[in-house]
Amino acid sequence: MGFKIAIAGATGNVGREMLNILAERAFPVSEVVALASSRSVGTEVSFGDKTLKVKNLETYDFSDTDLCLMSAGGTVSKKWSPKIGAQGCIVIDNSSAWRYDADVPLIVPEVNPDAISGYTKRNIIANPNCSTAQLVVALKPLHDHAKIKRLVVSTYQSVSGAGKDGMDELFNQTRAVFVADPITSHKFTKRIAFNVIPHIDEFMEDGYTKEEWKVLAETKKMLDPKIKVTCTAVRVPVFIGHSESVNIEFENEISAEEARDILRDAPGCQVIDKHEDGGYITPYECAGEDATFISRIREDATVENGLNMWVVSDNLRKGAALNTIQIAELLVNRRLITPRAAA
């Protein structure tokens, strides 16, 4: 018997991608329910060869639902995830609402699968920030081998990380450039077309943005609290796919060749690293792919035991929807959940 699954935020970019990936990976479902706010009730979304009509999250009864994949934003999750969990339905949340709660596990299955057992405290599991998810997939096998001391990360994040409005703004501004129309900015603080913006999320008192802080806090929580992390997050005019330039300082010796071999064998990683024109991956090529791609692996001669690398992934998939489904698969494979209908 399959599981009854609700998708909260089913009309958004990530919610639709969750529905696609559930169908692609043939997750064992008995029923899938699409949920959103009252204004989206009746909207149709696709699940495999089926069409689902969106229902109202606020009036839905979760008492017979096994899993709720939540992608409706932090405010909605803060209000509804505890209520859903109290009805015995496990919530896998894609927002930042629960990532830093000590009673909520923050999970990337390739990195810290054993931490998932802590979900029983609240019946909530957190999905990491999109830029952190791909980063820790690439870092985990290297950390296990040589122990990371310090990270310097620069992100180049696509507009889909800001939702459909971000994608629409890039499209509209790009078109306006070519037809000489006025360019207006609503979603981003400055023009995004043919530009880059060193600002994602709110500024904090220390001058870093919340997005940059998330990379720091989530890497420490999932990988190792002793790692020193600094980050600069940049929005770039790319529709799908986040890229990261990563400088790593290790405690123990590791060569670029060793790193390539380790990453080639690591789960979720794909190494594309030829020292020639085009011998690397770009966000355009990673769109629609599940892997975290690593290129430009090279030694940093300015520090002892240093490496540089380029990490790219589809932020709507591994950065959000795919990781959520993988967490659900982890629950099933470890027999931490059984269908409530069968019980």
JOMO-V174145 format. One line per field, one symbol per residue. phi: phi as a letter, one per 40 degrees, with the letter a starting at -180 (. if undefined). psi: psi as a letter, one per 40 degrees, with the letter a starting at -180 (. if undefined). burial: I if it has 9 or more other C-alpha atoms within 8 Angstrom, else O. A space follows every 50 residues. Layout:
# JOMO-V174145
phi: ???
psi: ???
burial: ???
This chain:
# JOMO-V174145
phi: .cbcbbbcgcccdcdccdcccdcdcfccbcabbcbacccbdgcbbcbgcb bbccbcdcbccccbbcbbccbbgccccdcbdccccccgccbbbccccbcb cccbcbbbdcbbcccccccccbgbbcccddccdccccccdcccccbgcca bbbbbbbcccccgcccccccccccccdcbgccbbbbcbcbdbcfabbcab gccbccgccccccddcccccccbaccccbbabbbcbcbcbhcbacbbbbb cbcacccccdcccccccgbbcbabcadgcabbcdcccgbccccbbfcacb ccbcfbbbabbbaccccccaccccccccccdcccfcabdcccc
psi: iaihhhhhfeeiddddddddddddefhgidihhhiaideeheihiihbei hihhihdeehhedehdhhhhfeidddddddddddddeehhhhheaedede hdehhhhhdedfddedeededefhhihiiddddddddddddddddehhdi hhhhighieeeeadddddddddddddddefiihihddidihdhfiihfhh aiiideeiiddddddddddddddheehhhiihhhhighdhhhihhhhhhi dihhidddddddddeiheihhgghgihefiiidddeheidihhhifhiih eeihfiiiihhhihddcdecdddddddddddddefeiihddd.
burial: OOIIIIIIIIIIIIIIIIIIIIIOOOOOIOOIIIIIIIOIIOOOIIIOOO OIIIIIIOOOOIOIIIIIIIIIOIOIIIOOIIOIIIOIIIIIIIIIIIII OOOIIIIIIOIIIOIIOIIOOIIIIIIIIIIIIIIIIIOIIIIOOIIIII IIIIIIIIIIIOIIOIIOIIIOIIOIIOOOOOOOIOOOOOIIIOOIIOOI OOOOOOOIIIIIIIIIIIIIIIIOOOIOIIIIIIIIIIIIIIIIIIIIII IOOIIIOOIIOIIIOOOIIIIIIIOOOOIIIOIOOIIOOIIIIIIIIOII OOOOIIIIIIIIIIIIIIIIIIIIIIIIIIIIOOOOOIIIOOO
